[in-house]
Amino acid sequence: MGKRIVIALGGNALGKNLAEQMDAVRTTSRAIADLIGDGHEVVVAHGNGPQVGMIQEAFAEYHRNHPGSDLMPLSMCVAMSQGYIGYDLQNQIGEELDRRGIPVHVATVLTQVAVDPADPAFLHPTKPIGAFMTEEQAKAVAAEKGLDVMEDAGRGWRHVVASPMPRQIIEIDTINALLDGQHAVIAAGGGGIPVIWEDRYHLRGVPAVIDKDFAAERLAEQLDADMLIILTAVEKIALNFGKENETWLSEVTPEEAEEYARQGHFAPGSMLPKVEAAAAFARSKPGRTALITLLEKAREGIVGETGTRFHM
């Protein structure tokens, strides 16, 4: 019997530029079509790091050449990235489904994700975005625009923004309706367009980046999905990764995963948010399962043959 599945695509599934994206999406689409062909309802979330960076840099260059112009807000850059990544994904997945005679349509939903304006992350922006600058350039931009900047791993200075936790998928009813109408859905791209409620009716974009794995977890919860699949560059997660005593994990409970995280087994900004998101989903309701694995192993992972499975 088919499952309702939310898939979080890692950066390796999308490439780092337009040419790489086109090639990567072809492979990604075949794997996703396999799952749809097996009878699963599928929602795809994805990252947007390189893509939103290119969009920001293009508008920054325009601003340098036209000083009177506005810098494009980050929320709008995320919306643009959702559009053109979704365009590639829905076309390639749709083509693959058509070739196989599978009567499922594909749609991209421009997705807003509400965050809490009181989230502590807003007090300590840490997520680097955009182009590298010299220290002098960065401090000048900070003084002129009121932006936060910091040195980024010895590579130069960059603008930094908050990374708050996702609270509400605004378009959840639309996504549900599409699933009920036999559509595969691409949603919450780049973690979603970060917004806050200013009053009962009005949403306002905020300069933030929502982690795509946490956004996919929130999406999966709100859709009452059976499974969250987080795709990454390894087949399973490991304790003591890269060391002589490396141990690959096939099954973990949320409590075990959190204890391993406290022991420092998962790198912050890399595997740690994936593990935290997977554990949160597995804990959210009895019977829910999260899986971390490779794109090409997802089909096997669903039936328990590989990957790291999180469950109560």
C-alpha positions in Angstrom: 0.0 0.0 0.0 1.4 3.4 -1.0 2.6 5.9 1.6 2.4 9.7 1.8 6.1 10.7 1.7 7.9 14.0 2.0 11.4 14.0 0.4 14.0 16.6 1.3 16.5 16.9 -1.5 20.1 17.7 -0.6 22.3 20.0 -2.7 23.9 17.1 -4.5 20.5 16.4 -6.1 20.4 19.9 -7.7 24.0 20.9 -8.6 25.7 24.2 -8.1 24.9 26.0 -11.4 22.4 25.9 -14.2 24.3 23.2 -16.3 24.8 21.0 -13.2 21.2 21.5 -12.1 19.9 20.3 -15.5 22.0 17.2 -15.3 21.3 16.5 -11.6 17.6 17.0 -11.9 17.4 14.3 -14.7 18.8 11.7 -12.3 16.7 13.0 -9.4 13.6 12.8 -11.4 14.1 9.2 -12.3 14.4 8.3 -8.7 11.3 10.3 -7.7 9.3 8.7 -10.6 10.3 5.3 -9.2 8.6 6.1 -5.9 5.5 7.6 -7.6 5.3 4.5 -9.8 5.3 2.3 -6.7 2.1 4.0 -5.7 3.4 6.6 -3.1 2.1 10.1 -2.8 5.2 12.3 -3.0 6.0 15.9 -1.9 9.5 17.2 -2.7 11.2 19.9 -0.7 14.7 21.1 -1.7 17.6 23.3 -0.8 18.5 26.5 -2.7 21.9 27.6 -1.4 23.8 28.1 -4.7 20.8 29.2 -6.6 19.6 31.9 -4.2 23.2 33.1 -4.0 23.3 33.6 -7.7 20.1 35.5 -7.6 21.3 37.8 -4.8 24.6 38.4 -6.6 22.8 39.4 -9.8 20.7 42.0 -8.0 23.7 43.2 -6.0 25.6 43.7 -9.2 22.6 45.6 -10.6 22.6 47.8 -7.5 26.4 48.5 -7.9 25.7 49.7 -11.4 22.5 51.6 -10.4 23.1 52.9 -6.9 19.6 54.4 -6.6 18.0 50.9 -6.9 16.9 48.8 -4.0 18.6 45.6 -2.9 16.3 42.7 -3.5 14.9 41.4 -0.2 16.0 37.9 0.7 12.4 36.6 0.9 11.9 37.6 -2.7 15.2 35.9 -3.7 14.0 32.7 -2.1 10.7 33.0 -4.0 12.5 33.4 -7.3 14.7 30.3 -6.5 11.6 28.3 -5.7 10.2 29.2 -9.2 13.1 28.3 -11.3 14.2 25.1 -9.4 10.5 24.0 -9.3 10.3 24.7 -13.1 13.2 22.2 -13.7 11.9 19.6 -11.3 8.3 19.6 -12.3 9.2 19.4 -16.0 11.7 16.6 -15.6 9.6 14.6 -13.2 6.5 15.1 -15.4 8.4 14.0 -18.5 9.6 10.9 -16.7 6.1 10.0 -15.5 4.7 10.5 -19.0 7.3 8.2 -20.5 6.2 5.5 -18.1 2.5 6.1 -18.6 1.9 7.0 -15.0 -1.2 9.3 -14.8 0.2 11.7 -12.1 0.7 15.4 -12.7 3.4 17.6 -11.1 2.9 21.1 -9.6 5.2 23.5 -7.9 3.7 25.5 -5.0 5.3 28.9 -4.1 5.5 28.2 -0.4 5.6 30.6 2.5 6.7 29.4 5.9 5.8 31.4 9.0 8.4 31.8 11.7 8.1 33.3 15.2 9.3 36.9 15.3 10.5 36.2 18.9 12.6 33.3 17.8 16.0 33.7 19.5 17.7 33.1 16.2 16.9 36.7 15.2 19.1 37.9 18.0 22.1 36.0 16.8 22.3 35.8 12.9 24.7 33.1 11.9 23.7 32.0 8.4 26.1 33.4 5.7 24.5 34.3 2.4 25.6 36.2 -0.7 28.9 37.2 -2.1 32.2 37.3 -0.2 33.6 40.8 0.7 36.7 42.3 2.2 36.4 43.3 5.8 36.3 47.0 4.7 33.5 46.3 2.2 31.5 44.3 4.7 31.7 47.0 7.4 30.8 49.7 4.9 27.7 47.7 3.8 26.8 47.0 7.4 27.0 50.7 8.3 25.1 51.8 5.1 22.3 49.1 5.1 22.2 48.0 8.8 23.1 44.5 7.9 24.9 41.9 10.0 28.2 40.7 8.7 30.8 38.3 9.8 34.0 36.5 8.7 33.2 33.2 7.1 35.8 30.4 7.7 38.8 32.3 6.5 37.3 32.9 3.0 36.2 36.5 3.4 33.3 38.4 5.0 29.6 37.9 4.2 26.2 39.1 5.1 24.6 36.8 7.8 21.0 36.4 8.6 18.9 34.5 11.2 17.9 30.8 10.8 14.7 30.5 12.7 12.6 27.4 13.2 9.6 26.9 10.8 6.3 27.1 12.6 3.5 27.0 9.9 3.4 26.0 6.2 1.0 28.7 4.9 0.0 26.9 1.7 -0.7 23.5 3.4 -4.3 23.3 2.2 -3.2 23.9 -1.4 -0.6 21.1 -1.1 -3.1 18.7 0.4 -5.6 19.5 -2.3 -3.1 18.8 -5.0 -2.1 15.5 -3.4 -5.8 14.5 -3.2 -6.0 15.4 -6.9 -3.3 12.9 -7.9 -0.4 15.4 -8.2 3.1 15.1 -7.1 4.0 18.4 -5.4 7.2 20.5 -5.1 6.9 22.7 -2.1 8.9 24.6 0.7 11.8 25.1 -1.7 14.9 26.5 0.1 13.1 26.0 3.4 10.3 28.2 2.3 9.8 31.9 2.0 10.3 33.1 5.6 7.4 35.3 6.7 5.8 36.5 9.9 2.2 37.3 10.7 1.9 41.1 11.3 -1.8 40.8 12.1 -4.6 38.3 11.4 -4.5 38.9 7.6 -1.0 40.2 6.6 2.2 38.2 6.1 5.5 40.0 5.8 8.7 38.5 4.4 11.7 38.7 6.8 15.5 38.4 6.1 16.1 34.8 7.2 17.0 31.4 5.9 15.0 28.4 7.2 16.8 25.1 7.2 15.3 22.9 4.5 15.4 19.8 6.6 13.5 21.4 9.4 11.0 22.9 6.9 10.5 19.4 5.3 9.9 18.0 8.8 7.2 20.6 9.5 5.7 20.0 6.1 5.6 16.3 6.7 3.9 16.7 10.1 1.3 19.1 8.7 0.5 16.8 5.8 0.2 13.8 8.2 2.8 12.0 6.1 3.8 8.4 6.8 7.5 9.0 6.1 10.1 11.8 5.8 13.0 10.9 3.6 16.1 13.2 4.0 18.5 12.5 1.1 22.2 13.2 1.5 25.6 12.2 0.3 25.9 9.0 2.4 23.8 5.7 2.5 23.6 5.8 6.3 24.5 8.0 9.2 27.5 7.0 11.3 29.0 7.3 14.7 32.7 8.4 14.7 32.3 9.3 11.0 35.6 9.1 9.1 37.5 7.5 12.0 38.9 4.0 12.5 36.0 3.1 14.8 33.3 4.4 12.4 30.0 2.6 13.0 27.1 2.8 10.5 23.6 3.0 11.9 20.6 1.2 10.4 17.9 1.8 13.1 17.7 4.5 15.8 15.1 5.8 18.1 14.7 9.6 18.5 16.1 9.3 22.0 19.2 7.4 20.8 19.7 9.9 18.0 19.6 12.8 20.4 22.0 11.2 22.8 24.5 10.6 19.9 24.0 14.2 18.9 24.9 15.4 22.5 28.0 13.3 22.2 29.1 15.3 19.2 28.8 12.6 16.5 27.0 14.8 13.9 28.5 17.9 12.4 26.6 21.2 12.9 25.3 22.7 9.7 25.8 19.3 7.9 24.4 16.0 9.4 23.2 17.4 12.7 20.0 19.2 11.4 19.1 16.2 9.3 19.3 13.9 12.4 17.4 16.4 14.5 14.7 16.8 11.8 14.4 13.0 11.4 14.2 12.4 15.1 11.5 15.1 15.5 9.3 13.5 12.8 9.7 10.0 14.2 8.6 11.3 17.6 5.7 13.4 16.3 3.2 10.6 16.0 3.1 6.8 16.5 3.8 4.9 13.2 5.8 7.7 11.6 9.2 6.8 10.2 12.1 9.0 9.0 14.8 7.8 6.7 18.3 9.3 5.9 20.0 7.8 2.8 21.3 8.4 -0.7 18.9 9.4 -3.5 19.6 6.2 -5.4 18.8 4.1 -2.3 15.5 5.7 -1.4 13.4 3.0 -2.9 15.3 0.3 -1.0 15.2 2.4 2.1 11.4 2.7 2.1 11.1 -1.1 2.4 13.8 -1.3 5.1 16.7 -2.6 3.1 19.1 0.2 3.6 19.5 3.7 5.0 19.1 4.8 8.6 15.6 4.6 9.8 14.2 6.6 12.8 11.2 5.3 14.6 9.7 5.0 18.0 
